[in-house]
Amino acid sequence: MLSSSLTCPQRYDVFLSFRGKDTRRTLISFLYKELTRTGLRTFKDDMDLEIGRRFSQDISIAIQTSKVAIVVVSVGYPDSGWCLDELVEIMDAERKGLIIVFPIFYDVEPSHLRRQIRKVAKQFKKHEEREDHQTVVSWRQALVNLADISGQCSRDWYLSFRVFFFFFF
């Protein structure tokens, strides 16, 4: 975390957090187009990350200097250490009152994330074999905290997206 980021001006209106291979060419493509069309400065990490690549300082700064984070949790999101690192950073910024978090649950049930059952349990079992205990604990807590925020399920995300912009922008 960057202490200087607290004094940085807002660089972005929206930070998009998503698992690329699950949503990049569908939902994220649409969201990004709509956000930028309305003039919102939107951060979207388009890099195809190499296995083993870790969270970057640029991403951290982008999160800390955004007004809103739209977190699109798909089936593969909890599989990605990168996504979970982003989520920890986002939820920390939300806890400090620096960012508003708007979750979209894309073909996943928030209750499965909150209780970490079914596929999510299997994904975290793999993480426990590869990552240190404290990292996994922080990932689990961030996912629970996100699932506790009232968000939208994929079947009604478009309507929610419109309502969201009416109130926030």
SULDA-V726928 format. One record per backbone hydrogen bond with DSSP energy under -0.5 kcal/mol. CO is the residue of the C=O (numbers start at 1). NH is the residue of the N-H. Records with the same first field share a line. If there is no record, write none. Layout:
# SULDA-V726928
CO=NH ; NH
This chain:
# SULDA-V726928
1=3
2=5
3=6
4=7
5=8
12=67
13=68
14=16 ; 43
15=17 ; 70
16=45
17=72
18=20
19=22 ; 23
20=24
23=26 ; 28 ; 29
24=29
26=30
27=31
28=32
29=33
30=34
31=35
32=36
33=37
34=38
35=40
36=39
40=42
41=13 ; 14
42=44
43=16
44=46
47=49
50=53
56=60
57=61
58=62
59=63
60=64
61=65
63=66
65=11 ; 12
67=100
68=15 ; 70
69=71 ; 102
70=17 ; 72
71=73 ; 104
72=74
73=106
74=77 ; 78
76=79 ; 80
77=80
79=81
80=84
81=85
82=86
83=87
84=88
85=89
86=90
87=91
88=92
89=93
90=94
91=95
92=96
93=98 ; 99
94=97
100=69 ; 102
101=103
102=71
103=152
104=73 ; 106
105=107 ; 154
108=110
109=112 ; 113
110=114
111=115
112=116 ; 117
117=120
118=122
119=123
120=124
121=125
122=126
123=127
124=128
125=129
126=130
127=130 ; 131
132=136
133=137
134=138
135=139
136=140
137=141
138=142
139=143
140=144
141=145
142=146
143=147
144=148
146=149
152=105
153=156
154=157
156=160
157=161
158=162
159=163
160=164
161=165
162=166
163=167
164=168
165=169
